[in-house]
Amino acid sequence: MYRSLFPRDMFAEMDRLQREMQQALDLSPTIRGF
């Protein structure tokens, strides 16, 4: 549980979420307009 508090894991999690969001934006051109 404490492992998720480390900055490295937090940055890795944020990076993974950012990649997933970027892929979602690439897959749906309608959202890209916003």
C-alpha distance (Angstrom), angle and dihedral (degrees) to the residues before:
residue distance angle dihedral
M1 . . .
Y2 3.81 . .
R3 3.78 89.0 .
S4 3.82 90.6 75.2
L5 3.81 89.7 59.2
F6 3.79 93.3 65.6
P7 3.84 113.5 104.7
R8 3.81 92.5 -129.8
D9 3.80 92.9 58.5
M10 3.79 91.1 42.1
F11 3.80 92.5 52.3
A12 3.80 90.6 45.5
E13 3.80 90.6 51.3
M14 3.81 91.9 48.3
D15 3.81 90.5 48.0
R16 3.81 91.0 51.0
L17 3.80 91.9 48.7
Q18 3.80 90.6 47.9
R19 3.81 90.7 52.5
E20 3.81 91.6 49.4
M21 3.81 90.8 49.5
Q22 3.81 90.4 48.3
Q23 3.81 90.9 51.1
A24 3.82 90.1 48.7
L25 3.81 90.1 51.8
D26 3.80 90.8 48.9
L27 3.81 91.5 50.4
S28 3.82 94.8 49.4
P29 3.83 112.9 49.9
T30 3.82 91.6 -178.7
I31 3.81 91.7 68.1
R32 3.81 91.1 47.9
G33 3.83 88.6 70.7
F34 3.78 90.2 67.2
